[in-house]
Amino acid sequence: MTFQLAADATLLTPIQVGDTPVANRLFMAPLTRSRADADGTPSDLAATYYAQRASAGLIISEATAVSPGAGGAYPNTPGVFTDRQQYAWAGIAEAVHAAGGRMFLQLWHVGRMGHPDLSGTETVGPSAVAADLDARTPQGRKPLPVPRALAVDEIGEIVAAFRVAARRAVDAGMDGVEIHSANGYLLHEFLSDVVNRRTDSYGGSAANRARLTAEVVEAVVDEIGAGRVGLRISPGNPAGDMREDDVVSAYEALLARITPLGIAYLHVLVDPTTPLFGTLRALWSGTFVLNTGRDTGTDFCQLESFADWGAISAAAVGRSYLANPDLIDRLLLGAELNEPDPATFYAPGPVGYIDYPTLEAQRQTA
Ligand SMILES: Cc1cc2nc3c(=O)[nH]c(=O)nc-3n(C[C@H](O)[C@H](O)[C@H](O)COP(=O)(O)O)c2cc1C
């Protein structure tokens, strides 16, 4: 597939993202790659992988657990709750900065998507409603258990874990953090009117369902400053067996509550051809990052039109960056894009991770 962007394309112009000036508006979307050590420390390969992609305006890291119990949805996913993990992230931040890039760390709690065989802890969620999915455990595929509904004081501990993780991320040299409130994980589960069946102050009304994400955003802003905080949402996304009958009210309550904080950006995974895109866009006056997530691949011409009209501030792109470390160069030249290989998305080792060729490398071997 080829697309060509003009040198003066809006997507290729700089933008200020909170405290961080970035060189262009084509951000790298967060991508779990399952290459971390067994203790959740990112591998040495990760520094190479991210530095290769430093020409993205902003790199948003793979989802990263904020505490031991926050991980365990997939094997070999990283955390940011130990000194060893923080040290490894510092090496990654340094490598990305040395290559001229900018990077936010995506902070994650998997909620009901966790399996005890992977996390070593009990699976928790807003309510005792299981995701009808299997986890890939070391002993093979196993159904996800029914989560235990979190007690209110445990919810406070989770908010605190996000705060501490954000501090560690910034101390590691990250430009900021993205709070993961999307794709069927814990914060998204609380927002849902179907999965969240609580009758306390964290369930029921839209404001109550929005409360956990809002409290996490507020705590992290208090810890590291609004200019270093992004938020990701995906209303209506069925990933993680997520179900939502009402895909607007809780998000409306959430965005109304956090708007005065002035965070760096809102990152929304939504199909821009649906009315929901317009509804959500109207709820946010700050920096708006769109991820279209089309099964047929990213339509860069469509994204450029949106950026040019001012409908979006920036676009986040996942699989195209995964397969094309020099995506920006390829788009400028209208060159063929490498196709991502799903077989190596989560496979261990360097293959399909740091060996996608640049155009330059392809020319040299031709
Ligand atoms: C291999 C893979 C891993 C992903 N991991 C994450 C993740 O860690 N956090 C997250 O918010 N989304 C994750 N996603 C979703 C992507 O950020 C993005 O929304 C999706 O790939 C659609 O965008 P695209 O069409 O540009 O690839 C992942 C997607 C893929 C394909």
PDBQT file of the ligand as one rigid body, heavy atoms in Angstrom, charges set to zero:
ROOT
HETATM    1  C1  LIG A 401      -0.070  -5.839  18.543  1.00  0.00    +0.000 C 
HETATM    2  C2  LIG A 401      -1.002  -4.839  19.173  1.00  0.00    +0.000 A 
HETATM    3  C3  LIG A 401      -0.819  -4.479  20.489  1.00  0.00    +0.000 A 
HETATM    4  C4  LIG A 401      -1.645  -3.493  21.074  1.00  0.00    +0.000 A 
HETATM    5  N1  LIG A 401      -1.401  -3.083  22.355  1.00  0.00    +0.000 NA
HETATM    6  C5  LIG A 401      -2.058  -2.035  22.867  1.00  0.00    +0.000 A 
HETATM    7  C6  LIG A 401      -1.692  -1.485  24.127  1.00  0.00    +0.000 A 
HETATM    8  O1  LIG A 401      -0.742  -1.946  24.791  1.00  0.00    +0.000 OA
HETATM    9  N2  LIG A 401      -2.416  -0.438  24.595  1.00  0.00    +0.000 N 
HETATM   10  C7  LIG A 401      -3.458   0.106  23.903  1.00  0.00    +0.000 A 
HETATM   11  O2  LIG A 401      -4.077   1.062  24.362  1.00  0.00    +0.000 OA
HETATM   12  N3  LIG A 401      -3.805  -0.373  22.681  1.00  0.00    +0.000 NA
HETATM   13  C8  LIG A 401      -3.111  -1.404  22.147  1.00  0.00    +0.000 A 
HETATM   14  N4  LIG A 401      -3.416  -1.855  20.888  1.00  0.00    +0.000 N 
HETATM   15  C9  LIG A 401      -4.372  -1.100  20.067  1.00  0.00    +0.000 C 
HETATM   16  C10 LIG A 401      -3.600  -0.076  19.205  1.00  0.00    +0.000 C 
HETATM   17  O3  LIG A 401      -3.096   0.981  20.003  1.00  0.00    +0.000 OA
HETATM   18  C11 LIG A 401      -4.504   0.528  18.125  1.00  0.00    +0.000 C 
HETATM   19  O4  LIG A 401      -5.645   1.053  18.723  1.00  0.00    +0.000 OA
HETATM   20  C12 LIG A 401      -4.906  -0.518  17.076  1.00  0.00    +0.000 C 
HETATM   21  O5  LIG A 401      -3.772  -1.207  16.584  1.00  0.00    +0.000 OA
HETATM   22  C13 LIG A 401      -5.648   0.132  15.915  1.00  0.00    +0.000 C 
HETATM   23  O6  LIG A 401      -4.835   1.121  15.324  1.00  0.00    +0.000 OA
HETATM   24  P1  LIG A 401      -4.027   0.855  13.941  1.00  0.00    +0.000 P 
HETATM   25  O7  LIG A 401      -5.050   0.521  12.914  1.00  0.00    +0.000 OA
HETATM   26  O8  LIG A 401      -3.307   2.140  13.681  1.00  0.00    +0.000 OA
HETATM   27  O9  LIG A 401      -3.101  -0.288  14.168  1.00  0.00    +0.000 OA
HETATM   28  C14 LIG A 401      -2.658  -2.885  20.318  1.00  0.00    +0.000 A 
HETATM   29  C15 LIG A 401      -2.862  -3.292  18.991  1.00  0.00    +0.000 A 
HETATM   30  C16 LIG A 401      -2.043  -4.242  18.418  1.00  0.00    +0.000 A 
HETATM   31  C17 LIG A 401      -2.240  -4.613  16.964  1.00  0.00    +0.000 C 
ENDROOT
TORSDOF 0
